[in-house]
Each structure stands twice: as structure tokens, then as C-alpha cells.
Amino acid sequence: MTASSLSEHVFGRHRPASHVIVHVSDTHFLASGAKLGGRYDVESTFARTLEAIRTVHPRPAAIVFTGDLTDLGEPDAYRRLRDAVDPVAAELGAPVVWVAGNHDERPALREGLLNGDASDEPITGVWDLEGLRLIALDTSVPGWHHGDLDSGQLDWLAETLATPAPHGTLLAMHHPPIPSHLPLFDILELRHQDELAAVIRGSDVRGILAGHLHYSSHGTFAGIPVSVASATCYTMNVARPAAEVNGMDAAQSFQLVHVHPDTITHTVVPVTDADTGSYFTADWYERMAGLTPQERLEAFSRKRAR
């Protein structure tokens, strides 16, 4: 039994996910491979991230990058990021969705990643992932770090959502429409949240993917789950008191988004070389798959006498 067929086997009450999306955020590439802030080797960590992405799922529906793709919006930084991602995406047969963040520059992003003409217009898009609709919004504000959505994007979003998709819709954006517990982060939050809520409330939007915070977080907005992926460059050390939180070169991660008919799950995947046990193997799963549900309960669920 292959890894692919194991992922399609029904072990419990839920059928396998109809779609699996890789959610990555805040890569913060720099020209010439420079270290971010002179200390964070973002390209090295990202290379390990890509290796993990190649391993965790054989054929994701898409790889979604929710902003701050580069740190300074440099053309060479976008080229370096694309050169790193394109071979992996081609190997996995997965489309790549690039979302603009506050550190990005729209003209250079359009030229470097989208093969488009330089323009300051918002970078938006719609992807039909075999019935699951993915919509990218551009919450970046040229010249500023806070987020916003103008009436043009909101009108376009409302028009797009007027027709439901077979598997519903996911929104991808950089600035998350949920609060941060860290002081002063509200300065950089998303503006016009009430207007966005009015557009998506009652629609087929099932989830919102975001970044920006450099730590994983979850909440709800207009009754819709929001999942914030941490960063691959550096993360915020939220184990410290809120007023003393700073960046650290640890805990980098991305997320796996599993879309089921009745729910969506978001799994944080650490980018680490930690020593790992070997009890659960492909052979073990194959043996479990060959048992009846009752036999699996006896083999794995029943507690043994000590």
C-alpha cells in the first residue's frame, strides 16, 4: 500500500480530505541571499521548509504564501524566492498562490513572481482547485505597514462570492482580521474589518488564511475560522511577557490545511531536525488498514495489563 493510498483509507468516521493545501507565510527574502537583520539566514531555513513540504503530502491542491514574500521588495529577492519554489511546485504538480504583504512592493512582485507588468494595483486572484475556490486579497498599503481593503476590492469580492463554489471558498490574505495580544500590534492591523465582515458573512467562505504575526494564531471573524501561519524567516518568542516579545531564530513552521466536507483543519508543521521515533511506519499503517474496525480497536485502542 502506497503513501497515497494510505491517505485515502478511511480509518475513522471522517473520510479523507477532499483538498490539502500547504500554507506558508512570511519568507522575507533579501537580495543576494543576505541575512535578515544581519542574523536570520532565511534562505537556509526556507530550504529546509521546502524539503518538509516535499515530504508531508505527495500532491497538495496548492501552495499558498500569505505575504511578506520579501523584506524590502527587491527584484532579486523575488527572483531568488521563485527559483527556490518553482522546482518543488512542479515536482508536486501544485499551483503556487502568491499573496502580497506589507513588506512587499506590488510592481516588483508582479514582475518577479507573476510575469506581469509593474503596477501598483492590488494583486488579487481566484483559483478553482477542483471545486474549492481560493481567493487572494491584497491587504498591503503602498508606503505603509498596516493593512486595508478599499471599496474596489470589497465590491469585487462580493461579486465573486455571489455564486457559491462546490466545496466552498477560502480567503488568503496577509493581515489577519483577528486581534493580537501583543502591545502595539493593533497599529499594524487590518482596517475596514466591518466592511469585510459585511461582505463575507453568510457567504460560502469557510476559512481565512493569513500571516503577518510571525506566530501561529487562530480565531473567528464574521463567524468564519481564521488561521494564521507563523513565519519561515523568524518567529515571535511568545513565551515571554507580552510587552517583551521579540523575534527568535526558532519555531519556524508552515501549516497543512485539510478540507473536509464538514470541517477544515489546520496543522502546524515545525521546520526542525529533531530526533524522531520510528514506531509508526508505512508497514504499520498497512497492517492496520488490513484489519477490520473492531480488530483495529483491539490492536491499538485496548489498554494492556501492566
DRENDO-1510 file (C-alpha; in Angstrom, 1 decimal, always signed):
<recs>
REC; n; res; u; v; w
REC; 1; MET; +0.0; +0.0; +0.0 .
REC; 2; THR; +1.5; +3.4; -1.0 .
REC; 3; ALA; +1.5; +6.6; +1.0 .
REC; 4; SER; -1.1; +7.9; -1.4 .
REC; 5; SER; -3.5; +5.0; -0.9 .
REC; 6; LEU; -3.0; +5.2; +2.8 .
REC; 7; SER; -4.1; +8.9; +2.8 .
REC; 8; GLU; -7.3; +7.8; +1.1 .
REC; 9; HIS; -8.1; +5.0; +3.5 .
REC; 10; VAL; -10.9; +5.6; +6.0 .
REC; 11; PHE; -9.7; +4.7; +9.5 .
REC; 12; GLY; -12.4; +6.6; +11.5 .
REC; 13; ARG; -15.6; +8.5; +11.0 .
REC; 14; HIS; -14.2; +11.1; +8.6 .
REC; 15; ARG; -13.4; +10.4; +5.0 .
REC; 16; PRO; -10.0; +11.7; +3.7 .
REC; 17; ALA; -9.8; +15.4; +2.9 .
REC; 18; SER; -11.0; +16.4; -0.5 .
REC; 19; HIS; -8.2; +19.0; -0.7 .
REC; 20; VAL; -4.9; +19.6; +1.1 .
REC; 21; ILE; -3.3; +23.0; +0.9 .
REC; 22; VAL; +0.2; +24.0; +2.1 .
REC; 23; HIS; +0.0; +27.3; +3.8 .
REC; 24; VAL; +3.3; +29.2; +4.1 .
REC; 25; SER; +3.9; +32.8; +5.3 .
REC; 26; ASP; +6.5; +35.5; +5.8 .
REC; 27; THR; +9.5; +34.3; +4.0 .
REC; 28; HIS; +11.2; +37.8; +4.0 .
REC; 29; PHE; +13.8; +37.1; +1.3 .
REC; 30; LEU; +16.5; +39.6; +0.6 .
REC; 31; ALA; +18.6; +40.3; -2.5 .
REC; 32; SER; +21.9; +38.4; -2.9 .
REC; 33; GLY; +20.8; +36.0; -0.1 .
REC; 34; ALA; +21.6; +38.5; +2.6 .
REC; 35; LYS; +20.7; +37.6; +6.2 .
REC; 36; LEU; +17.6; +39.3; +7.6 .
REC; 37; GLY; +18.6; +41.8; +10.2 .
REC; 38; GLY; +22.1; +40.5; +9.8 .
REC; 39; ARG; +21.3; +37.4; +11.8 .
REC; 40; TYR; +18.5; +35.3; +10.3 .
REC; 41; ASP; +19.6; +33.0; +7.4 .
REC; 42; VAL; +16.1; +33.0; +5.8 .
REC; 43; GLU; +17.2; +31.1; +2.7 .
REC; 44; SER; +18.7; +28.2; +4.6 .
REC; 45; THR; +15.6; +27.8; +6.8 .
REC; 46; PHE; +13.4; +28.1; +3.7 .
REC; 47; ALA; +15.3; +25.4; +2.0 .
REC; 48; ARG; +14.5; +23.1; +5.0 .
REC; 49; THR; +10.9; +24.2; +4.7 .
REC; 50; LEU; +10.7; +23.2; +1.1 .
REC; 51; GLU; +12.2; +19.8; +1.9 .
REC; 52; ALA; +9.5; +19.3; +4.5 .
REC; 53; ILE; +6.8; +20.4; +2.1 .
REC; 54; ARG; +8.0; +17.8; -0.4 .
REC; 55; THR; +7.6; +15.2; +2.3 .
REC; 56; VAL; +4.3; +15.9; +4.1 .
REC; 57; HIS; +1.9; +15.4; +1.2 .
REC; 58; PRO; +2.5; +13.9; -2.3 .
REC; 59; ARG; +0.2; +16.2; -4.2 .
REC; 60; PRO; -1.2; +19.2; -2.5 .
REC; 61; ALA; -4.0; +21.2; -4.2 .
REC; 62; ALA; -2.0; +24.4; -3.9 .
REC; 63; ILE; +0.9; +26.0; -2.1 .
REC; 64; VAL; -0.3; +29.4; -0.7 .
REC; 65; PHE; +2.2; +32.1; +0.5 .
REC; 66; THR; +0.3; +34.7; +2.6 .
REC; 67; GLY; +2.6; +37.7; +2.2 .
REC; 68; ASP; +5.9; +39.3; +3.2 .
REC; 69; LEU; +7.5; +37.3; +0.5 .
REC; 70; THR; +10.4; +39.6; +0.5 .
REC; 71; ASP; +11.6; +42.0; +3.2 .
REC; 72; LEU; +12.4; +45.1; +1.1 .
REC; 73; GLY; +10.6; +44.3; -2.2 .
REC; 74; GLU; +13.8; +43.9; -4.1 .
REC; 75; PRO; +13.6; +42.4; -7.6 .
REC; 76; ASP; +16.5; +40.0; -7.0 .
REC; 77; ALA; +14.8; +38.8; -3.8 .
REC; 78; TYR; +11.6; +37.8; -5.7 .
REC; 79; ARG; +13.8; +36.0; -8.3 .
REC; 80; ARG; +15.5; +34.0; -5.6 .
REC; 81; LEU; +12.3; +33.1; -4.0 .
REC; 82; ARG; +10.7; +32.0; -7.3 .
REC; 83; ASP; +13.8; +30.0; -8.2 .
REC; 84; ALA; +13.6; +28.1; -4.9 .
REC; 85; VAL; +9.8; +27.4; -5.1 .
REC; 86; ASP; +9.2; +26.6; -8.8 .
REC; 87; PRO; +11.0; +23.3; -8.9 .
REC; 88; VAL; +9.2; +22.0; -5.8 .
REC; 89; ALA; +5.8; +23.1; -7.1 .
REC; 90; ALA; +6.5; +21.5; -10.4 .
REC; 91; GLU; +7.5; +18.2; -8.8 .
REC; 92; LEU; +4.4; +18.2; -6.7 .
REC; 93; GLY; +2.1; +19.4; -9.5 .
REC; 94; ALA; +0.8; +22.2; -7.3 .
REC; 95; PRO; -0.2; +25.7; -8.3 .
REC; 96; VAL; +1.5; +28.5; -6.3 .
REC; 97; VAL; -0.5; +31.4; -4.9 .
REC; 98; TRP; +1.5; +34.5; -4.1 .
REC; 99; VAL; -0.2; +37.0; -1.7 .
REC; 100; ALA; +1.2; +40.5; -1.1 .
REC; 101; GLY; +2.2; +41.6; +2.3 .
REC; 102; ASN; +3.2; +44.9; +3.9 .
REC; 103; HIS; +6.9; +44.3; +3.2 .
REC; 104; ASP; +6.3; +43.6; -0.4 .
REC; 105; GLU; +6.3; +46.1; -3.3 .
REC; 106; ARG; +3.5; +45.5; -5.8 .
REC; 107; PRO; +5.4; +46.4; -9.0 .
REC; 108; ALA; +8.4; +44.2; -8.3 .
REC; 109; LEU; +6.1; +41.3; -7.1 .
REC; 110; ARG; +4.1; +41.5; -10.3 .
REC; 111; GLU; +7.3; +41.4; -12.4 .
REC; 112; GLY; +9.3; +38.9; -10.4 .
REC; 113; LEU; +6.6; +36.3; -9.5 .
REC; 114; LEU; +3.6; +36.8; -11.8 .
REC; 115; ASN; +5.3; +37.6; -15.1 .
REC; 116; GLY; +3.3; +40.8; -15.3 .
REC; 117; ASP; +3.8; +44.4; -15.9 .
REC; 118; ALA; +4.9; +46.7; -13.0 .
REC; 119; SER; +1.8; +48.2; -11.4 .
REC; 120; ASP; +0.6; +49.5; -8.0 .
REC; 121; GLU; -2.8; +48.0; -8.5 .
REC; 122; PRO; -3.9; +45.4; -5.8 .
REC; 123; ILE; -2.7; +41.9; -6.5 .
REC; 124; THR; -5.8; +39.7; -6.3 .
REC; 125; GLY; -6.9; +36.4; -7.9 .
REC; 126; VAL; -9.2; +33.4; -8.0 .
REC; 127; TRP; -8.2; +29.8; -8.3 .
REC; 128; ASP; -10.6; +26.9; -8.9 .
REC; 129; LEU; -9.0; +23.9; -7.1 .
REC; 130; GLU; -11.3; +21.2; -8.3 .
REC; 131; GLY; -14.3; +22.8; -6.8 .
REC; 132; LEU; -12.7; +24.5; -3.9 .
REC; 133; ARG; -12.4; +28.2; -4.6 .
REC; 134; LEU; -9.4; +30.1; -3.3 .
REC; 135; ILE; -9.5; +33.9; -3.4 .
REC; 136; ALA; -6.3; +36.0; -2.8 .
REC; 137; LEU; -6.9; +39.5; -1.4 .
REC; 138; ASP; -4.3; +42.3; -1.2 .
REC; 139; THR; -4.3; +43.9; +2.2 .
REC; 140; SER; -1.0; +45.7; +1.6 .
REC; 141; VAL; -1.0; +49.6; +1.5 .
REC; 142; PRO; +1.8; +51.1; -0.6 .
REC; 143; GLY; +4.1; +53.0; +1.7 .
REC; 144; TRP; +2.7; +51.7; +4.9 .
REC; 145; HIS; +2.8; +48.6; +7.1 .
REC; 146; HIS; -0.8; +48.5; +8.3 .
REC; 147; GLY; -3.4; +46.6; +6.2 .
REC; 148; ASP; -6.5; +47.8; +4.4 .
REC; 149; LEU; -9.1; +46.8; +1.8 .
REC; 150; ASP; -10.6; +49.5; -0.4 .
REC; 151; SER; -14.1; +49.6; -1.8 .
REC; 152; GLY; -12.9; +48.3; -5.1 .
REC; 153; GLN; -11.6; +45.1; -3.7 .
REC; 154; LEU; -14.6; +44.6; -1.4 .
REC; 155; ASP; -17.0; +45.2; -4.4 .
REC; 156; TRP; -15.0; +42.7; -6.4 .
REC; 157; LEU; -15.1; +40.2; -3.6 .
REC; 158; ALA; -18.8; +40.5; -3.2 .
REC; 159; GLU; -19.4; +39.9; -6.9 .
REC; 160; THR; -17.1; +36.9; -6.9 .
REC; 161; LEU; -18.8; +35.3; -3.9 .
REC; 162; ALA; -22.3; +35.9; -5.3 .
REC; 163; THR; -22.0; +32.4; -6.9 .
REC; 164; PRO; -21.1; +29.7; -4.4 .
REC; 165; ALA; -18.4; +27.1; -5.2 .
REC; 166; PRO; -19.0; +23.4; -4.9 .
REC; 167; HIS; -16.6; +22.9; -2.0 .
REC; 168; GLY; -16.9; +26.5; -0.7 .
REC; 169; THR; -14.3; +29.3; -0.6 .
REC; 170; LEU; -11.0; +30.0; +1.3 .
REC; 171; LEU; -9.7; +33.6; +1.5 .
REC; 172; ALA; -5.9; +34.2; +1.6 .
REC; 173; MET; -4.7; +37.5; +2.8 .
REC; 174; HIS; -1.7; +38.9; +4.8 .
REC; 175; HIS; -3.2; +40.9; +7.6 .
REC; 176; PRO; -5.4; +38.7; +9.8 .
REC; 177; PRO; -8.8; +40.1; +10.8 .
REC; 178; ILE; -8.3; +39.0; +14.4 .
REC; 179; PRO; -6.7; +40.7; +17.4 .
REC; 180; SER; -3.1; +40.2; +18.6 .
REC; 181; HIS; -2.4; +40.0; +22.3 .
REC; 182; LEU; +0.9; +41.8; +21.7 .
REC; 183; PRO; +1.0; +45.5; +22.6 .
REC; 184; LEU; +1.1; +48.0; +19.6 .
REC; 185; PHE; +0.4; +45.3; +17.0 .
REC; 186; ASP; -3.0; +46.9; +16.6 .
REC; 187; ILE; -1.2; +49.8; +14.9 .
REC; 188; LEU; -0.4; +47.4; +12.0 .
REC; 189; GLU; -3.8; +45.6; +11.9 .
REC; 190; LEU; -6.3; +45.4; +9.1 .
REC; 191; ARG; -8.6; +48.4; +8.5 .
REC; 192; HIS; -12.2; +48.3; +7.3 .
REC; 193; GLN; -12.8; +45.0; +9.0 .
REC; 194; ASP; -16.5; +45.7; +9.5 .
REC; 195; GLU; -16.9; +46.2; +5.7 .
REC; 196; LEU; -15.1; +42.9; +5.0 .
REC; 197; ALA; -17.4; +41.2; +7.5 .
REC; 198; ALA; -20.5; +42.5; +5.8 .
REC; 199; VAL; -19.3; +41.0; +2.5 .
REC; 200; ILE; -18.4; +37.5; +3.7 .
REC; 201; ARG; -20.9; +36.9; +6.4 .
REC; 202; GLY; -23.4; +34.4; +5.1 .
REC; 203; SER; -21.3; +33.6; +2.1 .
REC; 204; ASP; -19.7; +30.3; +1.2 .
REC; 205; VAL; -16.4; +31.4; +2.8 .
REC; 206; ARG; -15.3; +28.5; +5.0 .
REC; 207; GLY; -11.9; +29.8; +6.2 .
REC; 208; ILE; -9.4; +32.6; +6.1 .
REC; 209; LEU; -5.6; +32.0; +5.7 .
REC; 210; ALA; -3.3; +34.8; +6.9 .
REC; 211; GLY; +0.2; +35.6; +8.2 .
REC; 212; HIS; +1.8; +38.8; +9.4 .
REC; 213; LEU; +2.1; +38.0; +13.1 .
REC; 214; HIS; +5.1; +35.7; +12.9 .
REC; 215; TYR; +3.4; +33.3; +15.3 .
REC; 216; SER; +0.6; +30.8; +14.8 .
REC; 217; SER; -2.8; +32.0; +16.0 .
REC; 218; HIS; -6.5; +31.1; +15.4 .
REC; 219; GLY; -9.8; +32.9; +15.9 .
REC; 220; THR; -13.1; +33.7; +14.2 .
REC; 221; PHE; -14.2; +36.6; +12.1 .
REC; 222; ALA; -17.8; +37.2; +11.0 .
REC; 223; GLY; -18.4; +33.6; +12.2 .
REC; 224; ILE; -15.6; +32.2; +10.0 .
REC; 225; PRO; -12.5; +30.5; +11.3 .
REC; 226; VAL; -9.2; +32.4; +10.8 .
REC; 227; SER; -5.9; +30.5; +10.8 .
REC; 228; VAL; -2.6; +32.5; +11.0 .
REC; 229; ALA; +0.5; +30.7; +9.8 .
REC; 230; SER; +3.8; +31.5; +11.6 .
REC; 231; ALA; +6.8; +32.6; +9.6 .
REC; 232; THR; +9.6; +30.7; +8.0 .
REC; 233; CYS; +12.2; +33.5; +8.5 .
REC; 234; TYR; +12.0; +34.1; +12.2 .
REC; 235; THR; +9.2; +33.8; +14.8 .
REC; 236; MET; +8.0; +35.8; +17.8 .
REC; 237; ASN; +9.0; +34.4; +21.1 .
REC; 238; VAL; +5.5; +34.5; +22.7 .
REC; 239; ALA; +6.8; +32.5; +25.7 .
REC; 240; ARG; +8.0; +35.8; +27.1 .
REC; 241; PRO; +5.8; +38.5; +28.7 .
REC; 242; ALA; +3.7; +40.2; +26.0 .
REC; 243; ALA; +5.5; +43.6; +26.4 .
REC; 244; GLU; +8.9; +41.9; +25.9 .
REC; 245; VAL; +8.2; +39.6; +22.9 .
REC; 246; ASN; +10.9; +39.8; +20.3 .
REC; 247; GLY; +12.0; +37.7; +17.3 .
REC; 248; MET; +13.9; +34.4; +17.6 .
REC; 249; ASP; +15.6; +32.0; +15.2 .
REC; 250; ALA; +13.4; +29.1; +16.3 .
REC; 251; ALA; +10.0; +27.5; +15.9 .
REC; 252; GLN; +9.7; +28.3; +12.2 .
REC; 253; SER; +6.8; +26.4; +10.6 .
REC; 254; PHE; +4.1; +26.2; +8.0 .
REC; 255; GLN; +0.7; +24.7; +8.0 .
REC; 256; LEU; -1.2; +21.9; +6.3 .
REC; 257; VAL; -4.9; +22.7; +5.6 .
REC; 258; HIS; -7.1; +19.7; +5.2 .
REC; 259; VAL; -10.5; +20.5; +3.7 .
REC; 260; HIS; -13.3; +18.0; +4.6 .
REC; 261; PRO; -17.0; +18.3; +3.7 .
REC; 262; ASP; -17.9; +19.2; +7.3 .
REC; 263; THR; -14.8; +20.8; +8.7 .
REC; 264; ILE; -11.3; +22.3; +7.9 .
REC; 265; THR; -8.3; +21.5; +10.0 .
REC; 266; HIS; -5.0; +23.5; +10.2 .
REC; 267; THR; -1.9; +21.5; +11.3 .
REC; 268; VAL; +1.3; +23.4; +12.3 .
REC; 269; VAL; +4.3; +21.7; +10.7 .
REC; 270; PRO; +7.5; +22.6; +12.5 .
REC; 271; VAL; +10.7; +23.0; +10.4 .
REC; 272; THR; +13.1; +21.2; +12.6 .
REC; 273; ASP; +15.7; +18.4; +12.6 .
REC; 274; ALA; +14.6; +16.9; +15.9 .
REC; 275; ASP; +15.2; +13.3; +16.6 .
REC; 276; THR; +12.1; +11.3; +15.8 .
REC; 277; GLY; +10.9; +7.8; +16.8 .
REC; 278; SER; +10.1; +5.1; +14.4 .
REC; 279; TYR; +7.2; +3.1; +15.9 .
REC; 280; PHE; +4.6; +4.3; +13.3 .
REC; 281; THR; +5.8; +3.2; +9.9 .
REC; 282; ALA; +4.2; +2.7; +6.5 .
REC; 283; ASP; +4.3; -1.1; +7.2 .
REC; 284; TRP; +2.4; -0.5; +10.5 .
REC; 285; TYR; -0.2; +1.6; +8.7 .
REC; 286; GLU; -0.6; -1.1; +6.1 .
REC; 287; ARG; -1.2; -3.7; +8.7 .
REC; 288; MET; -3.8; -1.5; +10.4 .
REC; 289; ALA; -5.5; -0.9; +7.0 .
REC; 290; GLY; -5.8; -4.6; +6.5 .
REC; 291; LEU; -7.8; -5.1; +9.8 .
REC; 292; THR; -11.5; -4.6; +10.4 .
REC; 293; PRO; -12.5; -1.6; +12.5 .
REC; 294; GLN; -13.1; -3.9; +15.5 .
REC; 295; GLU; -9.7; -5.6; +15.0 .
REC; 296; ARG; -8.0; -2.2; +14.9 .
REC; 297; LEU; -9.7; -1.3; +18.2 .
REC; 298; GLU; -8.3; -4.5; +19.8 .
REC; 299; ALA; -4.9; -4.0; +18.3 .
REC; 300; PHE; -4.4; -0.3; +19.1 .
REC; 301; SER; -7.1; +1.1; +21.4 .
REC; 302; ARG; -7.3; -1.5; +24.1 .
REC; 303; LYS; -5.1; -0.9; +27.1 .
REC; 304; ARG; -2.9; -3.8; +28.0 .
REC; 305; ALA; -2.5; -5.1; +31.6 .
REC; 306; ARG; +0.7; -3.8; +33.2 .
</recs>
